[in-house]
């Protein structure tokens, strides 16, 4: 199959086509291509673009089985790639703060101290293990350029993983067949969800899914159960979204914050299943599983937790959970805590489950409003409630994020909330068009990075 075949432009496969002259002539692409040529002495064959994302609402619920509501950004990761010589991977970055690396296959490992190129290795290893029959991809030279602020909660890491996977796969197919091979979007998204876990983060899948499945001009509802699926949702007219960086960077793979929350939600599900006597529950199942099995409507689940947990109890010890679940400590360690690098002895369960169930319902409400009434004031209120829940129940905010949300609301934002994993990074704010200029002028005085955001397209591969 050639690049020109019509089937290759199907919405179900990653688009591949010639690099448009309008894009080729931009300063950024010229710099990327010329830097590649100076470094490697040749012209790249392909240019891969993968966007970052902003999650409008639905934080920390994808790994619990619930739908989320992101859109892709114009900010992205780009990789120029061409055939290498003897070294399996030569990887450099236009930004000199990221040093060049040359990697032998035997050197592919994922230490606790993560460096920028380990995200590339996630995608590379995932593709090689699944697709490359001989266990390796021919040598490749790669030059990276990114416009997603690192540690911002806008998914620069997942964009890097997806870019790497596509880079590796298209290079392998090209070297093997000298022609293109369709890359199914859902298949590569599911692969990227799994292979990012090499880095040690129990990713729920939102970031990789929107990076690949996004379509220009539309936000997406991303569902994970029963299968990965994405549905376009049109955002209201007369309003816009702004993304602002609070100035504190957070790399979720660098701490146990994220994986601790995953563990707490799984433990909360186990306690709910035990106390509601849910049959068929397996230790480690998600909060979605027990809510569905309980037949309690999602809209009521958050309130029902008061009948399941002692809501005045701040936390549960490991020994208390062993008693409740009738299991040994080593089972808790193996089933729930294996991804944690440091031991933890106390767990907040009611608070985490309450956030997840209420947040999942807010996603449903947000979608319903976008598809029917376009009540933007209610959308803003849902965003505010989401931030308060992330701050108070999930404890994934940061004082700088809280301050930036407050400033945004004081500058006539309809709603504002943290976006991404939290503990630093960005906020997203909903603003009326007529207030946009004044809002932007105010926020620029208080943030590290600010952009007006509209839904961008997903991953694409260009022939150079």
Phi, psi and omega in degrees: 000134181262167179298337185273350182297138184299323182301334184288344179266008178305146179293349182269357177235154179296125184292139177230132179194179179291145176294117182299145181298327179295326178280320180301327185277356180287154181299320183296312182293321177300318179294317181297313182292319181290326177294320176301314183296319179294321184287316190250352177071023179207171178264135179294155177273326186224156172231122182252131176240129177227126185279158164282184180213157169237131178270115184290321175195151181110059187268134176061035178238350179296319180283358173261359177100000186261156182288151180232171190225071180262171165220151179283152180257166172286331176295142190206175166250132174240142176230126170265132186223142176210171181293142178263197179245264184259336181275126183306317181223121167245121189232123179228168184227139176302326178279117187292348178290345178254104187292150178295146177227148173238124192237125171274153182302325180292344183267002182284108179210167185229087182286172178293325178273098187277135173247170190301323186283348179295330176293325174297317182295331176302307181295319181299309183295319180300318180289314181300316182295326185270320192251331188274108187300326182267009175080009177204155174261145175305155181307140180228147171251133184227136172239129186251142172219132182228146176243004175274122179301129181294142177067025185261353185079016180253016171073039174295324182294314180291324176298324177294317180296314181295317177302316180297316180299315180292321177301312182294316184292314181292326177293319179295312180299317183295318181289328185279315188249346186061013175221170181278159174226130182302140179248103182297130184298310183297320181296315182286329176296314179297321177297315182293327175300315181289316189284340175293340180290348172303330184284348177104005181256128180281067183300139179276336175116350181300313188297313181292322182295312182290328179300326183263323189267352183301149175230141182306132172087002184219138167283173183226140161270122178255119176257149181242343182231133005282339176221165176296129181208148179229134182235130178293139173226123179282134178275154183298151174276162178083001179226165177216165179245138176241138175250128183228135180269127184285348180102350177254119180273148180217121176254111190295337179282350186273347180226174177267003184306309186295309183293332175296319179294321176301313180298318181296322178292323178292320177293321177300318178298320181296317180293317178301313180299320180294314186282337175265002178054049181280120181278150178083357178292138175248136179305127181104352179296162186276166177298328177301319184299312184287328177294316178296317181291332181285341185065015175276126180302145181304322181299337183255349190296319180301320179287325181294340180299335179295338178269356184250317180253157168279099191292343177274354181278120186294317183201167178245139175276165179297321180293324177295320180292324175301319180292315181296316186270352180058047176226167180272161181299323182293333175290319176299316180299316185287316187277321189250332193244011187293338181273356182272136181274340179236145180293147177225138187244346181231144188222134176264114188253308180303313183300316182292316180294321179299315177300312186299311183293318179292321180293320178298322177291324177298323177299315179300317180294318180300314179297315183300319180294316180298327184269355184225281191275336186054037178284089187292333177295322177290323175302315179298320179295321177297321178295319179296315179299322178298315181296317181299322179291318176299321182289312191266322184263317182268343177051049179243014177271195179204147180308324180290326175293315179300319179296318182291323175298316179298317179297317180298315180293327176287345179257027174076020169293142177286324177204157180203147181199162171292155177224144185092191185298329181099202183057027186133184177093227195240160167248160171234134184233141177260127189223140172294143180306319184291345179257001190298313184298315181291321177301312181298318180298322180289311184295327182300335180284348190234003185226162182279329185208138180216134174215145170277132192242130170233156185298124179260170176279169182271196185302143179214148178243126179251139167279130179271000000 
